[in-house]
Amino acid sequence: MQITGWWEGIVTWSGDDSICEPRPSDPRPEEREYRYLCLADPRVFAIWEEQLKRAQQLYAPTGTGLDANAPVTFFGAIDQGDQTVAVFETPATLQPSNGAVYVARSLVLAPGEYRGIFGVAVQGKAPVVTAANISVAGIDKDAAGVSALMLSNHIFTMSEAQAPTDPYTFGGMRVVLKSDGTFRTKDELWYFIELRNPGVDPASKAPKLTVKLSLTGKTAQGAPVKMLAPAEETPAQELKGVPGHWGVGQSIPLDSFKPGEYTLAVKVTDVTSNHSYDLSSNFRIVE
């Protein structure tokens, strides 16, 4: 499938992080709006019935002209090579998220390489669309592992029971990925990691973990930034309804940070099983 010139602009996901990267199309009629959506990092975070569940979240930052609680049509198609393997079109509601809006759903895909196109259509407005390459790796559901590093400024407890296919939900907690990678100095940046089948300490009946943080980057004026925190023992929260899955997260107030481009690196060590995981994600801070 190809994106035709009918679209006024698209956003591509680089595969390295979740920063929006606009790529203008050829000039189009002036009456069409030029808006962007961002695609949250679509990596595997859970396995159900031996199949890989991929969560897709379309995220529209502040200023895109999309209204919270607005009814939309959420549509998409997944291609593998020359073959379309999945198509969907469903009514949805844009959910608010600290000034932005988002809509999400899960897809079940076999291991492989795919190209996905997703969008929303709002009555009376030009549709908006985004595209991404998606890589689905086979995972042993009984093996130890971790999710990608998720960054957010909006994490909340769900008001309804979590369904197995609810995207970016962890034991009744919803993580709205900050898919444009942009935080304000008034925000709290939350990082969240899901652990699968970590070692369990016999005494506490819980994982024994240490977490080491480092933050590097440059301010908007070009000044280098390097902040290191020593490894600290960090509690993990058992994720209800998902045996063997635990969550680790922490908030970082940004009011003392200067605008700029940053990288957060997190090293998680499972002391019981002697496994370590190095994760990182890029983000930016604005006023």
C-alpha positions as CSV (number, residue, x, y, z in Angstrom):
1,M,0.0,0.0,0.0
2,Q,1.2,3.5,-0.8
3,I,0.2,6.8,0.6
4,T,-1.1,8.9,-2.2
5,G,-0.6,12.6,-2.7
6,W,-4.2,13.2,-1.4
7,W,-2.7,13.5,2.1
8,E,-1.5,17.0,2.9
9,G,1.3,15.7,5.2
10,I,2.3,12.5,7.1
11,V,4.4,11.6,10.1
12,T,6.8,8.8,10.0
13,W,8.2,6.8,13.0
14,S,11.9,6.3,12.8
15,G,12.0,3.1,14.8
16,D,14.6,4.5,17.2
17,D,12.2,6.6,19.3
18,S,8.7,8.1,19.3
19,I,9.6,11.6,18.2
20,C,7.3,13.0,15.4
21,E,9.2,13.6,12.2
22,P,7.0,15.6,9.7
23,R,7.5,14.9,6.0
24,P,5.6,17.4,3.8
25,S,4.0,16.1,0.6
26,D,3.7,18.0,-2.7
27,P,1.6,21.2,-2.5
28,R,-2.1,20.5,-2.2
29,P,-5.2,22.7,-2.3
30,E,-5.1,25.4,0.3
31,E,-8.4,24.3,1.9
32,R,-6.9,21.2,3.3
33,E,-5.4,21.5,6.8
34,Y,-1.7,20.5,7.4
35,R,-1.8,18.4,10.6
36,Y,0.2,15.7,12.1
37,L,-0.4,12.6,14.2
38,C,2.3,10.6,16.0
39,L,2.5,6.9,16.3
40,A,3.5,5.5,19.6
41,D,6.3,3.0,19.7
42,P,4.5,-0.2,18.6
43,R,6.5,-2.8,20.3
44,V,5.3,-6.0,21.9
45,F,4.3,-5.6,25.5
46,A,2.2,-8.7,26.2
47,I,1.4,-12.1,24.8
48,W,-2.1,-13.6,24.9
49,E,-3.0,-17.1,23.7
50,E,0.4,-17.6,22.1
51,Q,-0.1,-14.6,19.8
52,L,1.7,-11.3,19.7
53,K,-0.4,-8.3,20.6
54,R,0.6,-5.0,19.1
55,A,-0.8,-1.8,20.6
56,Q,-1.2,1.1,18.3
57,Q,-1.8,4.6,19.7
58,L,-2.4,7.6,17.5
59,Y,-1.5,10.8,19.4
60,A,-2.3,14.3,18.3
61,P,-0.3,17.0,20.1
62,T,-1.8,20.4,21.2
63,G,-2.6,22.6,18.2
64,T,-3.6,20.0,15.7
65,G,-7.3,21.1,15.7
66,L,-8.7,17.8,16.9
67,D,-11.1,18.0,19.8
68,A,-11.2,15.8,22.9
69,N,-14.3,13.6,23.1
70,A,-15.0,14.1,19.4
71,P,-16.4,11.0,17.6
72,V,-14.1,9.9,14.8
73,T,-13.6,6.9,12.5
74,F,-10.3,5.1,13.4
75,F,-9.0,3.2,10.4
76,G,-5.9,1.4,9.3
77,A,-4.2,-1.2,7.1
78,I,-1.2,-3.5,7.7
79,D,0.9,-4.7,4.8
80,Q,3.4,-7.4,4.7
81,G,5.3,-7.2,1.4
82,D,2.8,-6.9,-1.3
83,Q,0.0,-8.4,0.7
84,T,-2.5,-6.6,3.0
85,V,-2.9,-8.8,6.1
86,A,-5.2,-6.6,8.2
87,V,-7.7,-3.8,7.6
88,F,-9.9,-2.1,10.2
89,E,-12.4,0.8,10.3
90,T,-14.2,1.5,13.5
91,P,-16.0,4.3,15.4
92,A,-13.9,5.7,18.2
93,T,-13.8,8.7,20.5
94,L,-10.7,11.0,20.9
95,Q,-9.6,10.8,24.5
96,P,-8.1,13.9,26.3
97,S,-4.5,13.8,27.6
98,N,-3.2,17.0,29.2
99,G,-4.1,19.2,26.2
100,A,-3.5,16.5,23.5
101,V,-5.8,13.8,22.3
102,Y,-5.3,10.1,21.4
103,V,-7.1,7.0,20.2
104,A,-5.7,3.4,20.5
105,R,-6.4,-0.2,19.7
106,S,-4.6,-3.5,19.6
107,L,-3.9,-5.8,16.6
108,V,-2.7,-9.4,16.6
109,L,0.1,-10.1,14.2
110,A,2.4,-13.1,13.6
111,P,6.2,-12.5,13.9
112,G,7.5,-10.6,10.8
113,E,8.1,-7.2,9.2
114,Y,5.1,-5.0,8.4
115,R,4.1,-1.6,7.1
116,G,1.2,0.0,8.8
117,I,-0.9,3.0,7.9
118,F,-3.3,4.5,10.5
119,G,-5.6,7.5,10.6
120,V,-8.7,9.2,11.9
121,A,-11.5,10.8,9.9
122,V,-13.5,13.6,11.5
123,Q,-16.7,14.7,10.0
124,G,-16.3,18.0,8.1
125,K,-12.5,17.9,8.3
126,A,-9.7,16.4,6.2
127,P,-8.6,13.0,7.5
128,V,-5.2,12.7,9.3
129,V,-2.9,9.8,8.8
130,T,0.4,8.4,10.0
131,A,2.6,5.4,8.8
132,A,5.2,3.2,10.4
133,N,7.4,0.2,9.8
134,I,6.5,-2.5,12.4
135,S,8.8,-5.3,13.4
136,V,7.2,-8.2,15.4
137,A,9.8,-10.6,17.0
138,G,8.8,-14.0,18.3
139,I,8.9,-14.0,22.1
140,D,8.8,-17.0,24.5
141,K,6.0,-16.0,26.9
142,D,7.7,-17.9,29.7
143,A,11.1,-16.2,29.2
144,A,12.3,-13.2,31.2
145,G,12.3,-9.8,29.4
146,V,11.2,-6.2,29.5
147,S,9.1,-3.8,27.4
148,A,10.4,-0.8,25.7
149,L,11.0,2.3,27.9
150,M,7.7,4.2,27.9
151,L,7.6,8.0,28.6
152,S,4.4,9.8,29.6
153,N,2.9,12.7,31.4
154,H,-0.4,10.9,31.8
155,I,-0.8,7.7,33.7
156,F,-4.0,6.8,35.4
157,T,-6.0,4.0,37.0
158,M,-8.8,2.7,34.7
159,S,-12.4,3.0,35.8
160,E,-13.4,-0.2,34.2
161,A,-11.9,-3.7,34.3
162,Q,-9.0,-4.2,31.9
163,A,-9.6,-6.4,28.9
164,P,-6.8,-8.6,27.5
165,T,-6.7,-6.6,24.3
166,D,-6.7,-3.1,25.9
167,P,-3.7,-1.2,24.6
168,Y,-1.0,0.1,26.8
169,T,-2.7,-1.1,30.0
170,F,-0.9,-2.8,32.8
171,G,-2.8,-4.4,35.7
172,G,-5.6,-1.8,35.4
173,M,-3.3,1.1,34.8
174,R,-3.3,3.0,31.5
175,V,-0.1,4.6,30.2
176,V,-0.6,7.3,27.6
177,L,2.6,7.4,25.7
178,K,3.9,10.9,25.0
179,S,4.3,10.0,21.3
180,D,5.6,13.4,20.1
181,G,8.3,13.2,22.8
182,T,7.7,16.8,23.9
183,F,7.3,17.8,27.5
184,R,6.9,21.2,29.1
185,T,8.8,22.4,32.1
186,K,5.6,22.3,34.1
187,D,5.2,18.6,33.4
188,E,6.2,15.5,35.4
189,L,7.9,13.0,33.1
190,W,7.0,9.5,34.0
191,Y,9.0,6.5,32.8
192,F,7.4,3.1,32.9
193,I,8.8,-0.4,32.2
194,E,7.0,-3.7,32.2
195,L,9.0,-6.8,33.3
196,R,8.0,-10.3,32.2
197,N,8.9,-13.2,34.5
198,P,11.6,-11.6,36.6
199,G,13.3,-13.5,39.4
200,V,11.3,-13.5,42.6
201,D,13.0,-13.1,46.0
202,P,12.0,-16.0,48.2
203,A,11.7,-13.8,51.3
204,S,9.6,-10.9,49.8
205,K,7.8,-12.9,47.1
206,A,8.6,-10.0,44.8
207,P,11.4,-9.1,42.3
208,K,14.5,-7.6,43.8
209,L,15.5,-4.8,41.4
210,T,18.0,-1.9,41.2
211,V,17.4,1.0,38.8
212,K,20.1,3.3,37.6
213,L,19.2,6.5,35.7
214,S,21.2,8.8,33.5
215,L,20.1,11.9,31.6
216,T,22.2,13.5,28.9
217,G,21.6,16.1,26.2
218,K,21.9,19.7,25.3
219,T,19.9,22.8,26.2
220,A,18.4,25.0,23.5
221,Q,21.4,27.2,23.9
222,G,23.8,24.3,23.2
223,A,25.0,23.8,26.8
224,P,25.8,20.1,27.5
225,V,23.8,18.3,30.2
226,K,24.8,15.2,32.0
227,M,23.0,13.9,35.1
228,L,23.8,10.6,36.7
229,A,22.0,8.9,39.6
230,P,23.4,5.9,41.4
231,A,21.7,2.5,41.2
232,E,19.0,2.2,43.8
233,E,16.9,-0.7,45.0
234,T,13.4,0.0,43.4
235,P,10.2,-1.8,44.2
236,A,8.1,-3.4,41.4
237,Q,4.4,-3.4,41.3
238,E,2.7,-6.7,40.5
239,L,0.3,-6.3,37.5
240,K,-3.1,-7.7,38.4
241,G,-4.5,-10.2,36.1
242,V,-1.2,-10.9,34.2
243,P,0.7,-13.5,36.1
244,G,4.5,-13.0,36.1
245,H,4.3,-9.4,34.9
246,W,5.5,-6.5,37.1
247,G,5.8,-2.8,36.5
248,V,8.5,-0.3,37.5
249,G,8.0,3.5,37.1
250,Q,8.9,6.8,38.6
251,S,8.2,10.5,37.9
252,I,10.8,13.2,37.3
253,P,9.7,16.8,37.8
254,L,10.9,19.0,35.0
255,D,10.6,22.5,36.5
256,S,14.3,22.7,37.1
257,F,15.2,21.7,33.5
258,K,16.0,24.0,30.7
259,P,14.4,23.6,27.3
260,G,16.5,21.3,25.0
261,E,17.0,17.8,23.6
262,Y,17.6,14.9,26.0
263,T,18.0,11.2,26.4
264,L,16.9,9.2,29.4
265,A,18.8,6.0,29.9
266,V,17.5,3.4,32.4
267,K,19.5,0.3,33.6
268,V,17.3,-2.3,35.3
269,T,19.1,-5.1,37.1
270,D,17.2,-8.2,38.3
271,V,19.3,-9.0,41.3
272,T,17.7,-12.4,41.9
273,S,18.3,-13.8,38.4
274,N,21.4,-11.6,37.7
275,H,19.9,-10.2,34.5
276,S,20.3,-6.5,33.4
277,Y,18.4,-4.5,30.8
278,D,19.6,-1.2,29.3
279,L,16.8,1.0,27.9
280,S,16.7,4.5,26.6
281,S,14.5,7.0,24.9
282,N,14.9,10.5,23.5
283,F,12.6,13.5,24.4
284,R,12.6,17.3,24.3
285,I,11.6,19.9,26.8
286,V,9.9,23.2,25.9
287,E,8.6,26.1,28.0
